[in-house]
């Protein structure tokens, strides 16, 4: 039951409808045993800001008279009642109150009276202190109030008393050297120790830092020509370790993993999430030895999924060949196995490790968006080297303790210190096949899902959380395997060849494929998982194709299968015929011809064909009968000959044109004139 509150004298005055001064006097007299309004008040004193030099009174609410206590609510604290630092040594409250109790009977008497002398004598007997001490306390109380009863702060409070070490400072002062120089050496040494702790030397521990610091101190003194005894250069471990927190600098520089592990973290409460609302995925390397089918030892791995809302775990074991790693196909196979589990189903969101093997899950982001509000984050990739932020890492630690460590063949996480059955011999592998190991692992994980978990899970098992949320109405989302395989695949297409598709040198068929007409283009999906057959999209649905194996020549089953395929195709074509209406293309084109309008241009100039034709013929005849004039080339050659005749004879001059050349030139000139005439008439 909670204790009764203590109220201040100001709140007491307000509730009792009296002045603050009267309330304080009532509380002071109540300490002597006096009653107030028939009630014995329970009063206490404490130090603070207010009262006689820092003494305040408080009364317990349950000790007040009934008519006042029923309406008392602890009011706001007086501004003068806030406890703050008092001038004097620290942690003196108990001593001050004890001294006040001793001198309180003396304070009630008149100074220099016989009553004071008698009270002083009784106080000396009761406390065992001398009159000199009590008189000093009285004088301090009268001069400074309650604060005067505390021990005074030393004059050098807050100042450095030791600069390097007690021995070094003593030897320094013995030689009469200046305090300022000693302070400078202390500052320089402190900087050197900080640098040592921030360097790789901190890995050797404080003893090595101490040795190096003492050497730095000797070097400083040698530089300044300071000669001190050998014993003065010893540093205390406490002084050296004052700067040990600087080792975080070296850790951040050279051991980032350890530095990141020590970063401040927050906790997240995943218990409010619905099942499959956020599924965390990661790869775990098992410390268990198994044998491959060929007898060679192997270290298996698991692709694990953790339902963050319930804490359940689903694991898919993977046995790899020598030198192989977990690839995207293994993650896809694990996801398909989880989705096919009736208790799991399709996730609403994924929290994935940053490894490349989880990159393929981006393919289903569109499907995840359908299960969430618009704009919600459906795929979250963890930051690299940030294991403490992933809840599945703590799950792996528990699985090592409660599941993997129980398996025969468990060798422990340290490969150099394996857990062996015999000294000097390697550990024995799991006694059984890979199928036995996988079945055993699944059974142990099922048992773990029923184990209570503490902390935020309140000592309830993941299965109990799951059953509670199922009872509240949660249902799993389902997706068929063919659609998921098609999501993680390469797109392709083929033209159907009489009911068969040729892919990668093999012939594939399907009963729905045989119904399609010859040379139909079919969309394909080639899964990334090894050993999975290709898929074909038929009528908007993905179906797995099967290899079309040839039938033996003597088997009648081949003829029957051929007949069934042809029958399905005929039925499909008949269905198409029933679905398509009958249209006469000839009648349709005739209607189109009648609707088409011919473009008729507007009328131009009206010509008199008789007069125009005669005028054109007359012009042509005149040109043909006219003697042809010299062409431009002939004129040019004539000018050149005239120039040559006037000039001296040149044996290298070009010869005059031949008759054939002149004839061709005249024909060209006549042709050009005819073309100009026709062009002008047009």
BADREN-800333 format. One record per residue (C-alpha): x, y, z. Coordinates in steps of 0.25 Angstrom, whole numbers. Layout:
+-------+-------+-------+
!     x !     y !     z !
+-------+-------+-------+
!     X !     Y !     Z !
...
+-------+-------+-------+
This chain:
+-------+-------+-------+
!     x !     y !     z !
+-------+-------+-------+
!     0 !     0 !     0 !
!     6 !    14 !    -3 !
!    11 !    22 !     8 !
!     4 !    35 !    12 !
!     9 !    47 !     5 !
!    17 !    58 !    12 !
!    12 !    72 !     9 !
!    19 !    85 !    11 !
!    16 !    96 !    21 !
!    10 !   105 !    10 !
!     0 !    94 !     6 !
!    -3 !    91 !    20 !
!    -6 !   106 !    22 !
!   -16 !   106 !    10 !
!   -23 !    94 !    15 !
!   -24 !    99 !    29 !
!   -28 !   113 !    25 !
!   -17 !   119 !    33 !
!    -5 !   128 !    30 !
!     9 !   121 !    25 !
!    16 !   127 !    38 !
!     5 !   121 !    47 !
!     6 !   107 !    39 !
!    22 !   107 !    41 !
!    20 !   111 !    56 !
!    10 !    99 !    58 !
!    19 !    89 !    51 !
!    31 !    94 !    60 !
!    23 !    92 !    72 !
!    18 !    79 !    67 !
!    32 !    74 !    68 !
!    32 !    76 !    83 !
!    20 !    67 !    84 !
!     9 !    78 !    84 !
!    -4 !    75 !    78 !
!   -12 !    83 !    69 !
!   -27 !    83 !    68 !
!   -27 !    70 !    75 !
!   -17 !    63 !    66 !
!    -3 !    58 !    68 !
!     4 !    63 !    55 !
!    15 !    55 !    49 !
!    25 !    65 !    45 !
!    39 !    64 !    39 !
!    50 !    73 !    35 !
!    59 !    73 !    23 !
!    69 !    83 !    17 !
!    65 !    91 !     5 !
!    64 !   105 !     1 !
!    55 !   113 !    11 !
!    53 !   114 !    26 !
!    64 !   118 !    35 !
!    76 !   117 !    26 !
!    71 !   105 !    18 !
!    62 !    97 !    28 !
!    48 !    93 !    24 !
!    36 !    86 !    31 !
!    27 !    75 !    25 !
!    15 !    68 !    31 !
!     9 !    55 !    28 !
!    -5 !    56 !    21 !
!   -10 !    44 !    29 !
!    -7 !    51 !    43 !
!   -15 !    63 !    40 !
!   -29 !    65 !    46 !
!   -40 !    57 !    39 !
!   -47 !    69 !    33 !
!   -34 !    74 !    27 !
!   -28 !    61 !    23 !
!   -40 !    57 !    14 !
!   -38 !    69 !     5 !
!   -23 !    70 !     5 !
!   -16 !    68 !    -8 !
!    -1 !    70 !    -9 !
!     0 !    83 !   -15 !
!    11 !    89 !   -24 !
!    24 !    90 !   -17 !
!    28 !   104 !   -12 !
!    39 !   111 !   -20 !
!    47 !   111 !    -7 !
!    45 !    96 !    -4 !
!    53 !    91 !   -16 !
!    65 !    84 !   -11 !
!    77 !    90 !   -17 !
!    92 !    90 !   -14 !
!    96 !    97 !    -1 !
!   109 !   104 !     1 !
!   117 !    94 !     9 !
!   123 !    80 !     8 !
!   114 !    70 !     0 !
!   106 !    59 !     7 !
!   104 !    67 !    20 !
!    89 !    66 !    22 !
!    89 !    55 !    32 !
!   100 !    62 !    40 !
!    93 !    76 !    40 !
!    80 !    70 !    45 !
!    87 !    62 !    56 !
!    94 !    75 !    61 !
!    81 !    82 !    60 !
!    74 !    72 !    69 !
!    86 !    74 !    79 !
!    85 !    89 !    80 !
!    70 !    90 !    78 !
!    67 !    90 !    93 !
!    77 !   101 !    95 !
!    71 !   110 !    84 !
!    58 !   110 !    91 !
!    64 !   117 !   103 !
!    68 !   132 !   105 !
!    83 !   135 !   102 !
!    91 !   138 !   115 !
!    81 !   132 !   124 !
!    81 !   122 !   134 !
!    72 !   113 !   126 !
!    82 !   113 !   115 !
!    93 !   109 !   124 !
!    84 !    98 !   129 !
!    80 !    94 !   115 !
!    95 !    94 !   111 !
!    99 !    85 !   122 !
!    88 !    75 !   119 !
!    92 !    75 !   104 !
!   106 !    73 !   108 !
!   103 !    61 !   116 !
!    93 !    55 !   106 !
!   102 !    57 !    94 !
!   116 !    55 !   101 !
!   121 !    67 !    94 !
!   128 !    79 !   100 !
!   122 !    93 !   103 !
!   132 !    99 !    94 !
!   127 !    90 !    82 !
!   112 !    93 !    85 !
!   115 !   108 !    87 !
!   122 !   108 !    73 !
!   110 !   101 !    67 !
!   100 !   111 !    73 !
!   109 !   123 !    68 !
!   109 !   116 !    54 !
!    94 !   114 !    54 !
!    92 !   129 !    58 !
!   101 !   134 !    48 !
!    98 !   125 !    36 !
!    86 !   117 !    39 !
!    85 !   102 !    37 !
!    96 !   103 !    26 !
!   105 !   107 !    37 !
!   104 !    94 !    44 !
!   111 !    87 !    32 !
!   125 !    85 !    30 !
!   132 !    96 !    21 !
!   137 !    93 !     8 !
!   152 !    93 !     8 !
!   159 !   105 !     1 !
!   165 !    96 !   -10 !
!   151 !    90 !   -13 !
!   150 !    87 !   -28 !
!   165 !    90 !   -30 !
!   175 !    79 !   -34 !
!   183 !    74 !   -23 !
!   192 !    65 !   -30 !
!   197 !    68 !   -44 !
!   205 !    56 !   -48 !
!   207 !    47 !   -35 !
!   209 !    50 !   -20 !
!   224 !    45 !   -21 !
!   226 !    54 !   -34 !
!   219 !    66 !   -28 !
!   227 !    65 !   -15 !
!   240 !    63 !   -22 !
!   237 !    75 !   -31 !
!   233 !    84 !   -20 !
!   245 !    80 !   -12 !
!   254 !    86 !   -22 !
!   246 !    99 !   -22 !
!   241 !    99 !   -36 !
!   229 !   107 !   -41 !
!   215 !   101 !   -39 !
!   211 !   106 !   -53 !
!   222 !    97 !   -60 !
!   217 !    85 !   -52 !
!   203 !    88 !   -57 !
!   208 !    89 !   -71 !
!   216 !    75 !   -69 !
!   203 !    69 !   -64 !
!   195 !    74 !   -76 !
!   205 !    69 !   -86 !
!   206 !    55 !   -79 !
!   191 !    54 !   -79 !
!   190 !    57 !   -94 !
!   201 !    46 !   -96 !
!   193 !    36 !   -88 !
!   181 !    39 !   -96 !
!   188 !    37 !  -109 !
!   194 !    23 !  -103 !
!   180 !    19 !  -100 !
!   175 !    23 !  -114 !
!   186 !    15 !  -120 !
!   188 !     0 !  -123 !
!   196 !    -1 !  -110 !
!   183 !    -1 !  -102 !
!   181 !   -16 !  -106 !
!   193 !   -19 !   -97 !
!   186 !   -14 !   -84 !
!   188 !    -3 !   -74 !
!   201 !    -9 !   -69 !
!   207 !    -6 !   -83 !
!   201 !     7 !   -84 !
!   207 !    11 !   -70 !
!   221 !     7 !   -74 !
!   220 !    15 !   -87 !
!   214 !    27 !   -79 !
!   226 !    27 !   -69 !
!   235 !    27 !   -81 !
!   228 !    39 !   -87 !
!   229 !    46 !   -74 !
!   244 !    43 !   -73 !
!   246 !    49 !   -87 !
!   238 !    61 !   -84 !
!   247 !    64 !   -72 !
!   260 !    61 !   -80 !
!   255 !    71 !   -90 !
!   253 !    82 !   -79 !
!   266 !    78 !   -72 !
!   259 !    73 !   -60 !
!   266 !    63 !   -51 !
!   258 !    56 !   -41 !
!   260 !    43 !   -33 !
!   256 !    30 !   -40 !
!   245 !    27 !   -30 !
!   238 !    40 !   -35 !
!   234 !    35 !   -48 !
!   225 !    24 !   -44 !
!   210 !    26 !   -48 !
!   199 !    20 !   -41 !
!   189 !    11 !   -48 !
!   177 !    19 !   -44 !
!   183 !    31 !   -50 !
!   187 !    23 !   -63 !
!   173 !    17 !   -64 !
!   166 !    31 !   -63 !
!   168 !    31 !   -78 !
!   164 !    17 !   -81 !
!   151 !    21 !   -88 !
!   160 !    26 !  -100 !
!   162 !    12 !  -104 !
!   149 !    13 !  -112 !
!   157 !    21 !  -122 !
!   166 !    10 !  -125 !
!   154 !     0 !  -125 !
!   147 !     8 !  -135 !
!   159 !    10 !  -144 !
!   164 !    -5 !  -144 !
!   152 !   -14 !  -139 !
!   140 !    -8 !  -145 !
!   132 !   -21 !  -142 !
!   134 !   -20 !  -127 !
!   131 !    -5 !  -127 !
!   118 !    -7 !  -134 !
!   114 !   -18 !  -124 !
!   116 !    -8 !  -113 !
!   107 !     3 !  -119 !
!    95 !     7 !  -112 !
!    83 !     0 !  -116 !
!    68 !     0 !  -115 !
!    58 !   -11 !  -112 !
!    46 !   -14 !  -121 !
!    33 !   -21 !  -117 !
!    29 !   -31 !  -128 !
!    18 !   -37 !  -120 !
!     7 !   -28 !  -125 !
!    10 !   -32 !  -140 !
!     0 !   -42 !  -146 !
!     5 !   -56 !  -151 !
!    13 !   -54 !  -164 !
!    12 !   -39 !  -163 !
!    27 !   -38 !  -163 !
!    36 !   -51 !  -166 !
!    51 !   -50 !  -163 !
!    60 !   -58 !  -172 !
!    74 !   -62 !  -171 !
!    84 !   -73 !  -173 !
!    90 !   -81 !  -162 !
!   103 !   -90 !  -163 !
!   101 !  -102 !  -154 !
!   112 !  -107 !  -146 !
!   108 !  -122 !  -148 !
!   116 !  -132 !  -157 !
!   108 !  -140 !  -167 !
!   112 !  -149 !  -178 !
!   108 !  -147 !  -193 !
!   103 !  -159 !  -201 !
!   118 !  -162 !  -205 !
!   122 !  -163 !  -191 !
!   130 !  -150 !  -190 !
!   128 !  -141 !  -178 !
!   120 !  -128 !  -179 !
!   115 !  -116 !  -171 !
!   100 !  -114 !  -174 !
!    93 !  -100 !  -174 !
!    79 !   -96 !  -172 !
!    71 !   -85 !  -178 !
!    62 !   -80 !  -166 !
!    49 !   -72 !  -166 !
!    45 !   -66 !  -153 !
!    31 !   -61 !  -151 !
!    33 !   -48 !  -143 !
!    19 !   -47 !  -138 !
!    19 !   -61 !  -131 !
!    34 !   -65 !  -130 !
!    32 !   -78 !  -138 !
!    43 !   -83 !  -147 !
!    43 !   -90 !  -160 !
!    56 !   -96 !  -165 !
!    60 !  -102 !  -178 !
!    73 !  -111 !  -177 !
!    82 !  -110 !  -189 !
!    94 !  -120 !  -192 !
!   104 !  -114 !  -202 !
!   115 !  -119 !  -210 !
!   129 !  -116 !  -207 !
!   132 !  -102 !  -209 !
!   118 !   -98 !  -212 !
!   110 !   -87 !  -204 !
!    95 !   -84 !  -202 !
!    90 !   -78 !  -215 !
!    77 !   -72 !  -219 !
!    70 !   -85 !  -223 !
!    72 !   -91 !  -209 !
!    65 !   -78 !  -203 !
!    54 !   -80 !  -213 !
!    52 !   -94 !  -210 !
!    52 !   -91 !  -195 !
!    41 !   -80 !  -197 !
!    32 !   -89 !  -205 !
!    33 !  -100 !  -194 !
!    29 !   -89 !  -184 !
!    17 !   -84 !  -193 !
!    13 !   -99 !  -195 !
!    12 !  -101 !  -180 !
!    -2 !  -100 !  -175 !
!     2 !   -93 !  -162 !
!    10 !   -82 !  -169 !
!     5 !   -78 !  -183 !
!    10 !   -66 !  -191 !
!    17 !   -55 !  -183 !
!    12 !   -40 !  -182 !
!    25 !   -34 !  -181 !
!    40 !   -39 !  -181 !
!    52 !   -35 !  -173 !
!    64 !   -40 !  -181 !
!    79 !   -42 !  -178 !
!    87 !   -34 !  -187 !
!    93 !   -46 !  -195 !
!    92 !   -47 !  -210 !
!    85 !   -60 !  -208 !
!    72 !   -53 !  -204 !
!    72 !   -43 !  -216 !
!    63 !   -52 !  -223 !
!    52 !   -49 !  -213 !
!    50 !   -36 !  -220 !
!    42 !   -43 !  -230 !
!    30 !   -45 !  -221 !
!    30 !   -30 !  -216 !
!    18 !   -28 !  -225 !
!    10 !   -39 !  -218 !
!    14 !   -34 !  -205 !
!     8 !   -20 !  -208 !
!    -5 !   -26 !  -210 !
!    -6 !   -31 !  -195 !
!    -2 !   -17 !  -190 !
!    -6 !    -3 !  -190 !
!    -2 !     6 !  -201 !
!    13 !    11 !  -199 !
!    16 !     1 !  -188 !
!    30 !    -5 !  -187 !
!    29 !   -20 !  -191 !
!    43 !   -23 !  -193 !
!    54 !   -18 !  -183 !
!    69 !   -22 !  -185 !
!    77 !   -22 !  -172 !
!    89 !   -13 !  -171 !
!   102 !   -20 !  -173 !
!   110 !   -25 !  -161 !
!    98 !   -21 !  -152 !
!    94 !   -34 !  -146 !
!    89 !   -29 !  -133 !
!    78 !   -22 !  -140 !
!    72 !   -35 !  -146 !
!    63 !   -42 !  -136 !
!    67 !   -55 !  -143 !
!    81 !   -55 !  -138 !
!    77 !   -56 !  -123 !
!    68 !   -68 !  -128 !
!    80 !   -75 !  -134 !
!    87 !   -74 !  -121 !
!    75 !   -81 !  -114 !
!    74 !   -91 !  -125 !
!    89 !   -94 !  -123 !
!    86 !   -97 !  -108 !
!    73 !  -104 !  -109 !
!    73 !  -111 !  -123 !
!    86 !  -112 !  -131 !
!    95 !  -115 !  -118 !
!    86 !  -128 !  -116 !
!    89 !  -134 !  -130 !
!    99 !  -145 !  -131 !
!   111 !  -140 !  -139 !
!   111 !  -126 !  -132 !
!   125 !  -120 !  -132 !
!   123 !  -107 !  -126 !
!   125 !   -93 !  -132 !
!   140 !   -93 !  -130 !
!   146 !  -102 !  -141 !
!   160 !  -102 !  -134 !
!   154 !  -107 !  -121 !
!   144 !  -117 !  -126 !
!   135 !  -125 !  -117 !
!   141 !  -139 !  -119 !
!   137 !  -153 !  -114 !
!   152 !  -157 !  -113 !
!   164 !  -149 !  -110 !
!   173 !  -147 !  -123 !
!   162 !  -151 !  -133 !
!   152 !  -143 !  -141 !
!   137 !  -143 !  -136 !
!   128 !  -154 !  -141 !
!   118 !  -149 !  -152 !
!   103 !  -151 !  -150 !
!    99 !  -166 !  -151 !
!    89 !  -166 !  -162 !
!    86 !  -161 !  -176 !
!    83 !  -147 !  -180 !
!    68 !  -150 !  -180 !
!    69 !  -155 !  -165 !
!    76 !  -143 !  -161 !
!    66 !  -134 !  -168 !
!    54 !  -141 !  -161 !
!    61 !  -140 !  -148 !
!    64 !  -126 !  -149 !
!    50 !  -122 !  -153 !
!    45 !  -130 !  -140 !
!    54 !  -123 !  -131 !
!    50 !  -109 !  -137 !
!    35 !  -113 !  -135 !
!    38 !  -116 !  -120 !
!    45 !  -103 !  -119 !
!    33 !   -95 !  -124 !
!    26 !  -101 !  -112 !
!    36 !   -96 !  -102 !
!    33 !   -84 !   -94 !
!    41 !   -71 !   -96 !
!    44 !   -60 !   -86 !
!    45 !   -45 !   -87 !
!    35 !   -38 !   -95 !
!    28 !   -52 !   -99 !
!    24 !   -53 !   -84 !
!    28 !   -68 !   -82 !
!    19 !   -73 !   -93 !
!    23 !   -82 !  -105 !
!    23 !   -77 !  -119 !
!    12 !   -87 !  -122 !
!     3 !   -82 !  -111 !
!     5 !   -68 !  -117 !
!     1 !   -73 !  -131 !
!   -11 !   -81 !  -126 !
!   -16 !   -68 !  -118 !
!   -15 !   -60 !  -131 !
!   -22 !   -71 !  -139 !
!   -33 !   -71 !  -130 !
!   -35 !   -56 !  -131 !
!   -38 !   -58 !  -146 !
!   -24 !   -58 !  -154 !
!   -24 !   -67 !  -166 !
!   -12 !   -71 !  -175 !
!   -11 !   -66 !  -189 !
!    -9 !   -76 !  -200 !
!    -1 !   -76 !  -213 !
!     0 !   -88 !  -222 !
!    14 !   -94 !  -225 !
!    13 !   -91 !  -240 !
!    11 !   -76 !  -238 !
!    23 !   -75 !  -229 !
!    32 !   -83 !  -238 !
!    28 !   -74 !  -249 !
!    31 !   -62 !  -241 !
!    46 !   -67 !  -239 !
!    48 !   -71 !  -253 !
!    53 !   -66 !  -267 !
!    42 !   -62 !  -277 !
!    42 !   -68 !  -291 !
!    33 !   -72 !  -302 !
!    32 !   -84 !  -312 !
!    23 !   -87 !  -324 !
!    14 !   -99 !  -322 !
!    18 !  -111 !  -332 !
!     6 !  -120 !  -333 !
!     4 !  -120 !  -317 !
!    18 !  -121 !  -313 !
!    28 !  -110 !  -309 !
!    43 !  -111 !  -311 !
!    51 !  -106 !  -300 !
!    66 !  -108 !  -298 !
!    67 !  -120 !  -307 !
!    55 !  -127 !  -300 !
!    40 !  -128 !  -304 !
!    30 !  -124 !  -294 !
!    15 !  -126 !  -294 !
!     2 !  -124 !  -286 !
!   -12 !  -128 !  -287 !
!   -17 !  -114 !  -288 !
!    -5 !  -111 !  -298 !
!   -10 !  -121 !  -307 !
!   -23 !  -114 !  -309 !
!   -17 !  -101 !  -315 !
!   -16 !  -100 !  -330 !
!    -3 !  -102 !  -337 !
!     8 !   -91 !  -337 !
!     1 !   -84 !  -325 !
!    11 !   -75 !  -318 !
!    12 !   -80 !  -303 !
!    18 !   -71 !  -292 !
!    28 !   -79 !  -283 !
!    35 !   -78 !  -270 !
!    48 !   -85 !  -267 !
!    50 !   -87 !  -252 !
!    63 !   -84 !  -245 !
!    61 !   -96 !  -236 !
!    69 !  -108 !  -241 !
!    61 !  -119 !  -246 !
!    48 !  -112 !  -247 !
!    41 !  -114 !  -261 !
!    37 !  -101 !  -269 !
!    24 !   -95 !  -268 !
!    14 !   -90 !  -279 !
!     3 !   -80 !  -277 !
!   -10 !   -85 !  -283 !
!   -22 !   -77 !  -282 !
!   -15 !   -68 !  -272 !
!   -11 !   -79 !  -262 !
!     3 !   -85 !  -261 !
!     4 !  -100 !  -262 !
!    16 !  -110 !  -261 !
!    20 !  -117 !  -274 !
!    24 !  -131 !  -275 !
!    35 !  -137 !  -284 !
!    28 !  -144 !  -296 !
!    34 !  -157 !  -296 !
!    33 !  -166 !  -309 !
!    24 !  -178 !  -308 !
!    29 !  -192 !  -313 !
!    25 !  -196 !  -327 !
!    17 !  -208 !  -322 !
!     9 !  -201 !  -312 !
!    -5 !  -197 !  -315 !
!    -5 !  -187 !  -304 !
!     2 !  -177 !  -313 !
!    -9 !  -178 !  -323 !
!   -19 !  -175 !  -312 !
!   -11 !  -163 !  -307 !
!   -10 !  -158 !  -321 !
!   -25 !  -159 !  -322 !
!   -28 !  -153 !  -309 !
!   -19 !  -141 !  -313 !
!   -26 !  -139 !  -326 !
!   -39 !  -140 !  -320 !
!   -36 !  -129 !  -310 !
!   -31 !  -120 !  -321 !
!   -44 !  -122 !  -329 !
!   -52 !  -119 !  -317 !
!   -44 !  -107 !  -314 !
!   -46 !  -102 !  -328 !
!   -61 !  -105 !  -328 !
!   -62 !   -97 !  -315 !
!   -55 !   -85 !  -322 !
!   -64 !   -87 !  -334 !
!   -76 !   -86 !  -325 !
!   -71 !   -74 !  -318 !
!   -68 !   -66 !  -331 !
!   -80 !   -61 !  -339 !
!   -81 !   -64 !  -354 !
!   -77 !   -52 !  -363 !
!   -77 !   -51 !  -378 !
!   -64 !   -44 !  -382 !
!   -69 !   -41 !  -396 !
!   -81 !   -35 !  -392 !
!   -73 !   -27 !  -382 !
!   -64 !   -21 !  -392 !
!   -75 !   -18 !  -402 !
!   -81 !    -9 !  -391 !
!   -68 !    -3 !  -388 !
!   -67 !     0 !  -403 !
!   -80 !     7 !  -403 !
!   -77 !    15 !  -391 !
!   -64 !    20 !  -397 !
!   -64 !    34 !  -404 !
!   -56 !    37 !  -416 !
!   -48 !    50 !  -416 !
!   -52 !    59 !  -428 !
!   -43 !    71 !  -430 !
!   -48 !    85 !  -434 !
!   -48 !    89 !  -449 !
!   -36 !    97 !  -454 !
!   -33 !   105 !  -467 !
!   -41 !   102 !  -480 !
!   -32 !    99 !  -491 !
!   -34 !    99 !  -507 !
!   -27 !    87 !  -511 !
!   -27 !    90 !  -526 !
!   -21 !   104 !  -525 !
!   -11 !   100 !  -515 !
!    -6 !    87 !  -521 !
!    -4 !    95 !  -535 !
!     4 !   106 !  -528 !
!    13 !    96 !  -521 !
!    16 !    88 !  -534 !
!    19 !   101 !  -542 !
!    29 !   105 !  -531 !
!    36 !    92 !  -531 !
!    37 !    91 !  -546 !
!    43 !   105 !  -547 !
!    53 !   101 !  -537 !
!    57 !    88 !  -544 !
!    58 !    95 !  -558 !
!    66 !   107 !  -553 !
!    81 !   104 !  -555 !
!    88 !   101 !  -542 !
!    97 !   111 !  -536 !
!   110 !   108 !  -529 !
!   109 !   102 !  -516 !
!   116 !   109 !  -503 !
!   127 !    98 !  -504 !
!   129 !   102 !  -519 !
!   130 !   117 !  -516 !
!   140 !   114 !  -505 !
!   149 !   106 !  -514 !
!   148 !   117 !  -525 !
!   153 !   127 !  -515 !
!   164 !   118 !  -511 !
!   168 !   116 !  -525 !
!   168 !   131 !  -528 !
!   177 !   133 !  -516 !
!   186 !   122 !  -520 !
!   188 !   128 !  -534 !
!   192 !   141 !  -528 !
!   202 !   135 !  -518 !
!   214 !   127 !  -522 !
!   213 !   113 !  -527 !
!   212 !   103 !  -516 !
!   215 !    89 !  -519 !
!   207 !    84 !  -507 !
!   194 !    92 !  -510 !
!   181 !    83 !  -510 !
!   176 !    79 !  -524 !
!   164 !    85 !  -531 !
!   151 !    77 !  -529 !
!   148 !    66 !  -538 !
!   135 !    66 !  -548 !
!   128 !    56 !  -539 !
!   130 !    65 !  -526 !
!   124 !    77 !  -534 !
!   112 !    68 !  -538 !
!   110 !    64 !  -524 !
!   111 !    78 !  -519 !
!   100 !    83 !  -529 !
!    91 !    72 !  -525 !
!    92 !    75 !  -511 !
!    89 !    90 !  -513 !
!    77 !    86 !  -522 !
!    72 !    77 !  -511 !
!    73 !    88 !  -500 !
!    65 !    98 !  -509 !
!    54 !    88 !  -510 !
!    53 !    86 !  -495 !
!    53 !   101 !  -493 !
!    41 !   103 !  -503 !
!    33 !    91 !  -496 !
!    36 !    97 !  -482 !
!    31 !   111 !  -486 !
!    18 !   105 !  -493 !
!    15 !    97 !  -480 !
+-------+-------+-------+
